[in-house]
Amino acid sequence: MFEIVSTPELQNKIKNLQGYYPPEACQEINHFLEILKQDGHLSKTNFYDINTNEIAGLYCNLFYKPYLEEKKILLIDIKMKAADIFKQRFTIEDDWDDKNCVDSIPQYDKPKKIIEAILLIDQGITDSYELGYKLGNRGKKDVYISRHGQYAKQALEALKLITRMRQGNKWLTELTQKGRLIAEAPNEDLQVRLLIEAMLSYPPVWRIIDAVSLKQSQLNSVLVLNDEVVKELTFPEVLKDADTSNRRSQTLKNWIKWISKKSGIPIRIHESGVQLTIPMLFAEVLDGADTD
């Protein structure tokens, strides 16, 4: 038998895997650790560098150094493949057309206001001016207030939480099934969870999360969430310097930072990195809630 040694921080994670990793990763980590304890190596181990071995799993990568004569394995780190985990848990549409990005990406970056807008629409408040006013906008001109309400509806439509159809000279706004689930949710935590699910099914959000989490399975990661990365991933070259792309890239960046804080998806938001764990937020099935 081999002894697994590591830093105190990593030892604490190993002792409480469920507190730091999602169920898929926990099962895989336990499997890898048992093999290392028994044999001191894995037959399909990669050589990450001259001194470090890497076990590449479906949901995580383990990095370690074997000391066979001492019957010890130095566990260096465990890196989750967050993008792969969440890609399996959410239906990510693949029909995103870059040519339509400016028209499709909303300019409404406050998730709390998005939920509030859903509740107002559920109450029958669908007029853009009235919606903007109820959401707290007090612009000097009515058009500014109406624009605020319009931005809110654009965000909801992009996330497929409402539908809008023209009937004569008017637009009919209705909540979708996903929108109704949020409106009828019994508490704020469930509302947040359902909104995150909607955001994670929105192609531009997923494209960015996938990119800033892409190298989390490696020992070293350098890609950071910032305005330049968002623009590079979501806007064609000719539009990257436009004021509209600046405002809408801010929306996407703020949504992703909010998702990360609420759900624990590990992303990097500055050079030193923010390594967040994924809690059990999406591990259980919603009671009585069909989010398909």
C-alpha positions as a Markdown table, in Angstrom:
| # | Residue | x | y | z |
|---|---|---|---|---|
| 1 | Met | 0.0 | 0.0 | 0.0 |
| 2 | Phe | 1.1 | 3.5 | -0.8 |
| 3 | Glu | 0.5 | 6.6 | 1.4 |
| 4 | Ile | -1.1 | 9.6 | -0.2 |
| 5 | Val | 0.5 | 12.8 | 1.0 |
| 6 | Ser | -0.3 | 16.4 | 0.1 |
| 7 | Thr | -0.7 | 19.9 | 1.4 |
| 8 | Pro | -3.0 | 20.4 | 4.4 |
| 9 | Glu | -5.5 | 22.3 | 2.2 |
| 10 | Leu | -5.7 | 19.4 | -0.3 |
| 11 | Gln | -5.9 | 16.9 | 2.5 |
| 12 | Asn | -8.9 | 18.7 | 3.8 |
| 13 | Lys | -10.5 | 18.5 | 0.4 |
| 14 | Ile | -9.8 | 14.8 | 0.1 |
| 15 | Lys | -11.4 | 14.1 | 3.5 |
| 16 | Asn | -14.5 | 16.0 | 2.5 |
| 17 | Leu | -14.8 | 15.5 | -1.3 |
| 18 | Gln | -18.6 | 16.1 | -1.3 |
| 19 | Gly | -18.0 | 19.6 | 0.1 |
| 20 | Tyr | -15.6 | 20.6 | -2.6 |
| 21 | Tyr | -16.5 | 18.7 | -5.7 |
| 22 | Pro | -19.6 | 17.7 | -7.6 |
| 23 | Pro | -20.8 | 14.1 | -7.4 |
| 24 | Glu | -19.3 | 13.1 | -10.8 |
| 25 | Ala | -15.9 | 14.3 | -9.8 |
| 26 | Cys | -16.1 | 12.7 | -6.3 |
| 27 | Gln | -16.7 | 9.3 | -7.7 |
| 28 | Glu | -13.8 | 9.6 | -10.1 |
| 29 | Ile | -11.4 | 11.0 | -7.5 |
| 30 | Asn | -12.1 | 8.2 | -5.1 |
| 31 | His | -11.5 | 5.7 | -7.9 |
| 32 | Phe | -8.1 | 7.2 | -8.8 |
| 33 | Leu | -7.0 | 7.5 | -5.2 |
| 34 | Glu | -7.8 | 3.9 | -4.5 |
| 35 | Ile | -5.6 | 2.8 | -7.5 |
| 36 | Leu | -2.8 | 5.0 | -6.4 |
| 37 | Lys | -2.9 | 3.7 | -2.8 |
| 38 | Gln | -2.9 | 0.1 | -4.1 |
| 39 | Asp | -0.4 | 0.3 | -7.0 |
| 40 | Gly | 1.3 | 3.6 | -6.8 |
| 41 | His | 0.6 | 4.4 | -10.4 |
| 42 | Leu | -2.1 | 4.2 | -13.1 |
| 43 | Ser | -1.6 | 2.4 | -16.3 |
| 44 | Lys | -2.9 | 5.3 | -18.4 |
| 45 | Thr | -1.0 | 8.0 | -16.6 |
| 46 | Asn | 0.3 | 11.0 | -18.7 |
| 47 | Phe | 3.6 | 12.7 | -18.1 |
| 48 | Tyr | 2.6 | 16.3 | -17.4 |
| 49 | Asp | 6.3 | 17.3 | -17.1 |
| 50 | Ile | 9.6 | 15.7 | -16.2 |
| 51 | Asn | 8.6 | 15.6 | -12.5 |
| 52 | Thr | 4.9 | 15.4 | -12.5 |
| 53 | Asn | 2.4 | 12.7 | -13.6 |
| 54 | Glu | -1.2 | 13.5 | -14.7 |
| 55 | Ile | -4.3 | 11.3 | -14.6 |
| 56 | Ala | -6.8 | 12.6 | -17.1 |
| 57 | Gly | -10.4 | 11.7 | -16.2 |
| 58 | Leu | -13.7 | 12.6 | -17.6 |
| 59 | Tyr | -14.5 | 15.1 | -14.9 |
| 60 | Cys | -11.1 | 16.0 | -13.3 |
| 61 | Asn | -7.4 | 15.7 | -13.7 |
| 62 | Leu | -5.1 | 14.6 | -10.8 |
| 63 | Phe | -1.4 | 15.7 | -10.7 |
| 64 | Tyr | 1.0 | 13.7 | -8.6 |
| 65 | Lys | 4.6 | 12.6 | -8.1 |
| 66 | Pro | 5.4 | 9.0 | -7.1 |
| 67 | Tyr | 8.1 | 8.1 | -4.5 |
| 68 | Leu | 8.0 | 4.4 | -5.0 |
| 69 | Glu | 11.0 | 3.5 | -2.7 |
| 70 | Glu | 9.3 | 5.4 | 0.1 |
| 71 | Lys | 5.9 | 4.0 | -0.8 |
| 72 | Lys | 4.4 | 7.5 | -1.0 |
| 73 | Ile | 2.5 | 9.4 | -3.6 |
| 74 | Leu | 2.7 | 13.2 | -3.4 |
| 75 | Leu | -0.7 | 14.5 | -4.6 |
| 76 | Ile | 0.0 | 17.9 | -6.1 |
| 77 | Asp | -3.5 | 19.1 | -7.2 |
| 78 | Ile | -6.9 | 18.1 | -8.4 |
| 79 | Lys | -8.4 | 20.1 | -11.2 |
| 80 | Met | -12.0 | 19.8 | -12.2 |
| 81 | Lys | -13.1 | 19.9 | -15.8 |
| 82 | Ala | -15.9 | 22.3 | -15.0 |
| 83 | Ala | -16.9 | 23.0 | -18.6 |
| 84 | Asp | -17.3 | 19.3 | -19.3 |
| 85 | Ile | -19.4 | 18.8 | -16.1 |
| 86 | Phe | -21.8 | 21.6 | -16.8 |
| 87 | Lys | -22.0 | 20.8 | -20.5 |
| 88 | Gln | -23.5 | 17.5 | -19.6 |
| 89 | Arg | -25.9 | 19.0 | -17.1 |
| 90 | Phe | -27.3 | 21.7 | -19.4 |
| 91 | Thr | -28.7 | 21.7 | -22.9 |
| 92 | Ile | -26.3 | 24.0 | -24.8 |
| 93 | Glu | -27.8 | 25.1 | -28.2 |
| 94 | Asp | -25.4 | 25.1 | -31.1 |
| 95 | Asp | -27.2 | 27.5 | -33.4 |
| 96 | Trp | -25.5 | 30.7 | -32.3 |
| 97 | Asp | -24.9 | 33.0 | -35.3 |
| 98 | Asp | -22.1 | 35.5 | -34.8 |
| 99 | Lys | -23.7 | 37.8 | -37.4 |
| 100 | Asn | -26.6 | 38.4 | -35.1 |
| 101 | Cys | -24.7 | 38.9 | -31.9 |
| 102 | Val | -25.2 | 42.6 | -31.5 |
| 103 | Asp | -29.0 | 42.3 | -32.0 |
| 104 | Ser | -29.2 | 39.3 | -29.7 |
| 105 | Ile | -27.0 | 40.1 | -26.7 |
| 106 | Pro | -29.0 | 42.1 | -24.2 |
| 107 | Gln | -27.9 | 45.2 | -22.3 |
| 108 | Tyr | -29.3 | 44.3 | -18.9 |
| 109 | Asp | -26.7 | 43.1 | -16.5 |
| 110 | Lys | -28.5 | 42.9 | -13.1 |
| 111 | Pro | -29.8 | 39.4 | -12.5 |
| 112 | Lys | -31.8 | 40.5 | -9.5 |
| 113 | Lys | -33.7 | 42.9 | -11.8 |
| 114 | Ile | -34.2 | 40.2 | -14.3 |
| 115 | Ile | -36.0 | 38.1 | -11.7 |
| 116 | Glu | -38.0 | 41.2 | -10.6 |
| 117 | Ala | -39.0 | 41.8 | -14.3 |
| 118 | Ile | -40.3 | 38.2 | -14.5 |
| 119 | Leu | -42.4 | 38.7 | -11.4 |
| 120 | Leu | -43.8 | 42.0 | -12.8 |
| 121 | Ile | -44.7 | 40.4 | -16.2 |
| 122 | Asp | -46.4 | 37.6 | -14.3 |
| 123 | Gln | -48.6 | 40.3 | -12.7 |
| 124 | Gly | -49.5 | 41.5 | -16.2 |
| 125 | Ile | -47.1 | 44.5 | -16.4 |
| 126 | Thr | -45.8 | 44.2 | -20.0 |
| 127 | Asp | -45.7 | 47.7 | -21.3 |
| 128 | Ser | -42.1 | 48.9 | -21.6 |
| 129 | Tyr | -42.7 | 52.2 | -19.9 |
| 130 | Glu | -44.6 | 50.7 | -17.0 |
| 131 | Leu | -42.1 | 47.9 | -16.7 |
| 132 | Gly | -39.1 | 50.3 | -16.7 |
| 133 | Tyr | -40.8 | 52.5 | -14.1 |
| 134 | Lys | -41.6 | 49.6 | -11.8 |
| 135 | Leu | -38.0 | 48.4 | -12.1 |
| 136 | Gly | -36.9 | 51.7 | -10.6 |
| 137 | Asn | -35.9 | 53.8 | -13.6 |
| 138 | Arg | -36.6 | 57.5 | -13.2 |
| 139 | Gly | -35.2 | 58.9 | -16.4 |
| 140 | Lys | -35.7 | 62.6 | -17.3 |
| 141 | Lys | -37.7 | 61.5 | -20.4 |
| 142 | Asp | -40.3 | 58.9 | -20.8 |
| 143 | Val | -38.3 | 57.3 | -23.6 |
| 144 | Tyr | -35.5 | 56.6 | -21.2 |
| 145 | Ile | -37.8 | 54.7 | -18.9 |
| 146 | Ser | -39.4 | 52.8 | -21.8 |
| 147 | Arg | -35.9 | 51.9 | -23.0 |
| 148 | His | -35.1 | 50.5 | -19.6 |
| 149 | Gly | -38.1 | 48.2 | -19.7 |
| 150 | Gln | -37.3 | 47.3 | -23.3 |
| 151 | Tyr | -33.8 | 46.2 | -22.3 |
| 152 | Ala | -35.2 | 44.0 | -19.5 |
| 153 | Lys | -37.6 | 42.3 | -22.0 |
| 154 | Gln | -34.7 | 41.8 | -24.5 |
| 155 | Ala | -32.7 | 40.0 | -21.8 |
| 156 | Leu | -35.7 | 37.8 | -20.8 |
| 157 | Glu | -36.3 | 37.0 | -24.5 |
| 158 | Ala | -32.7 | 36.1 | -25.1 |
| 159 | Leu | -32.8 | 33.7 | -22.1 |
| 160 | Lys | -36.1 | 32.2 | -23.4 |
| 161 | Leu | -38.0 | 33.3 | -20.3 |
| 162 | Ile | -40.6 | 35.2 | -22.3 |
| 163 | Thr | -42.0 | 35.2 | -25.8 |
| 164 | Arg | -43.1 | 38.3 | -27.7 |
| 165 | Met | -45.5 | 38.2 | -30.6 |
| 166 | Arg | -47.0 | 41.0 | -32.6 |
| 167 | Gln | -50.8 | 41.2 | -32.6 |
| 168 | Gly | -51.9 | 44.1 | -34.8 |
| 169 | Asn | -50.2 | 47.2 | -33.6 |
| 170 | Lys | -49.2 | 45.7 | -30.2 |
| 171 | Trp | -46.7 | 43.2 | -28.9 |
| 172 | Leu | -48.0 | 40.4 | -26.8 |
| 173 | Thr | -45.5 | 39.4 | -24.0 |
| 174 | Glu | -45.9 | 36.1 | -22.2 |
| 175 | Leu | -43.8 | 34.0 | -19.8 |
| 176 | Thr | -42.4 | 30.8 | -21.2 |
| 177 | Gln | -42.6 | 27.6 | -19.1 |
| 178 | Lys | -39.1 | 28.4 | -17.7 |
| 179 | Gly | -40.2 | 31.9 | -17.0 |
| 180 | Arg | -43.3 | 30.7 | -15.1 |
| 181 | Leu | -41.1 | 28.4 | -13.0 |
| 182 | Ile | -39.2 | 31.4 | -11.8 |
| 183 | Ala | -42.3 | 33.4 | -11.2 |
| 184 | Glu | -43.9 | 30.6 | -9.2 |
| 185 | Ala | -40.8 | 29.5 | -7.3 |
| 186 | Pro | -41.4 | 29.5 | -3.5 |
| 187 | Asn | -38.2 | 31.2 | -2.6 |
| 188 | Glu | -35.3 | 33.4 | -3.9 |
| 189 | Asp | -32.8 | 30.6 | -3.8 |
| 190 | Leu | -34.9 | 28.6 | -6.3 |
| 191 | Gln | -35.4 | 31.6 | -8.5 |
| 192 | Val | -31.7 | 32.2 | -8.6 |
| 193 | Arg | -31.0 | 28.6 | -9.4 |
| 194 | Leu | -33.5 | 28.6 | -12.3 |
| 195 | Leu | -32.2 | 31.8 | -13.7 |
| 196 | Ile | -28.6 | 30.4 | -13.6 |
| 197 | Glu | -29.9 | 27.3 | -15.6 |
| 198 | Ala | -31.4 | 29.7 | -18.2 |
| 199 | Met | -28.2 | 31.6 | -18.4 |
| 200 | Leu | -26.1 | 28.5 | -18.8 |
| 201 | Ser | -28.3 | 27.4 | -21.7 |
| 202 | Tyr | -27.6 | 30.7 | -23.5 |
| 203 | Pro | -24.9 | 30.1 | -26.1 |
| 204 | Pro | -22.8 | 33.3 | -25.6 |
| 205 | Val | -22.6 | 32.8 | -21.9 |
| 206 | Trp | -21.6 | 29.2 | -22.3 |
| 207 | Arg | -19.0 | 30.1 | -24.9 |
| 208 | Ile | -17.2 | 32.4 | -22.4 |
| 209 | Ile | -17.5 | 30.1 | -19.4 |
| 210 | Asp | -16.2 | 27.3 | -21.5 |
| 211 | Ala | -13.2 | 29.4 | -22.5 |
| 212 | Val | -12.3 | 30.8 | -19.0 |
| 213 | Ser | -12.7 | 27.4 | -17.5 |
| 214 | Leu | -11.1 | 25.5 | -20.3 |
| 215 | Lys | -7.7 | 25.2 | -18.7 |
| 216 | Gln | -8.9 | 24.5 | -15.2 |
| 217 | Ser | -8.1 | 20.9 | -15.8 |
| 218 | Gln | -4.4 | 21.8 | -16.3 |
| 219 | Leu | -2.0 | 22.5 | -13.5 |
| 220 | Asn | -1.4 | 26.1 | -14.7 |
| 221 | Ser | -4.1 | 28.4 | -16.2 |
| 222 | Val | -3.8 | 31.8 | -17.6 |
| 223 | Leu | -7.0 | 32.7 | -19.4 |
| 224 | Val | -8.8 | 35.4 | -17.4 |
| 225 | Leu | -12.4 | 36.8 | -17.7 |
| 226 | Asn | -12.2 | 40.4 | -18.9 |
| 227 | Asp | -13.7 | 42.7 | -21.5 |
| 228 | Glu | -11.2 | 41.7 | -24.2 |
| 229 | Val | -11.8 | 38.0 | -23.8 |
| 230 | Val | -15.6 | 38.5 | -23.9 |
| 231 | Lys | -15.4 | 40.6 | -27.1 |
| 232 | Glu | -13.0 | 38.2 | -28.8 |
| 233 | Leu | -15.3 | 35.3 | -28.2 |
| 234 | Thr | -18.7 | 36.9 | -29.0 |
| 235 | Phe | -18.2 | 39.8 | -31.5 |
| 236 | Pro | -16.9 | 39.8 | -35.0 |
| 237 | Glu | -13.8 | 41.9 | -35.5 |
| 238 | Val | -15.6 | 44.8 | -37.2 |
| 239 | Leu | -17.8 | 45.3 | -34.2 |
| 240 | Lys | -15.4 | 44.9 | -31.3 |
| 241 | Asp | -14.7 | 48.6 | -30.9 |
| 242 | Ala | -18.4 | 49.7 | -31.1 |
| 243 | Asp | -20.1 | 51.3 | -28.1 |
| 244 | Thr | -22.8 | 48.7 | -28.3 |
| 245 | Ser | -20.4 | 45.8 | -28.1 |
| 246 | Asn | -18.7 | 47.5 | -25.0 |
| 247 | Arg | -22.1 | 47.7 | -23.2 |
| 248 | Arg | -23.2 | 44.2 | -24.1 |
| 249 | Ser | -19.9 | 42.6 | -23.3 |
| 250 | Gln | -20.3 | 44.2 | -19.8 |
| 251 | Thr | -23.6 | 42.4 | -19.5 |
| 252 | Leu | -22.1 | 39.0 | -20.4 |
| 253 | Lys | -19.1 | 39.5 | -18.1 |
| 254 | Asn | -21.3 | 40.6 | -15.1 |
| 255 | Trp | -23.7 | 37.7 | -15.7 |
| 256 | Ile | -20.8 | 35.2 | -15.7 |
| 257 | Lys | -19.3 | 36.7 | -12.5 |
| 258 | Trp | -22.7 | 36.5 | -10.9 |
| 259 | Ile | -23.2 | 32.9 | -12.0 |
| 260 | Ser | -19.7 | 32.0 | -10.6 |
| 261 | Lys | -20.4 | 33.5 | -7.3 |
| 262 | Lys | -23.8 | 31.9 | -6.9 |
| 263 | Ser | -23.0 | 28.5 | -8.3 |
| 264 | Gly | -19.3 | 28.0 | -7.7 |
| 265 | Ile | -18.3 | 27.4 | -11.3 |
| 266 | Pro | -14.5 | 28.0 | -11.2 |
| 267 | Ile | -13.4 | 30.8 | -13.4 |
| 268 | Arg | -10.4 | 33.2 | -13.4 |
| 269 | Ile | -11.2 | 36.9 | -13.0 |
| 270 | His | -7.8 | 38.2 | -12.3 |
| 271 | Glu | -4.1 | 37.2 | -12.7 |
| 272 | Ser | -3.9 | 35.4 | -9.3 |
| 273 | Gly | -7.0 | 33.4 | -10.1 |
| 274 | Val | -10.2 | 32.6 | -8.3 |
| 275 | Gln | -10.5 | 28.9 | -7.8 |
| 276 | Leu | -14.1 | 28.4 | -6.7 |
| 277 | Thr | -15.6 | 25.0 | -5.9 |
| 278 | Ile | -18.9 | 23.7 | -7.3 |
| 279 | Pro | -21.3 | 23.1 | -4.5 |
| 280 | Met | -24.3 | 20.8 | -4.7 |
| 281 | Leu | -26.4 | 23.5 | -6.3 |
| 282 | Phe | -27.2 | 21.5 | -9.4 |
| 283 | Ala | -26.7 | 18.0 | -8.0 |
| 284 | Glu | -30.3 | 17.3 | -7.1 |
| 285 | Val | -33.4 | 17.3 | -9.2 |
| 286 | Leu | -35.7 | 20.2 | -8.6 |
| 287 | Asp | -38.8 | 19.0 | -6.7 |
| 288 | Gly | -41.8 | 19.4 | -9.0 |
| 289 | Ala | -39.9 | 21.6 | -11.4 |
| 290 | Asp | -39.4 | 20.5 | -15.0 |
| 291 | Thr | -36.8 | 22.8 | -16.6 |
| 292 | Asp | -36.7 | 21.2 | -20.0 |
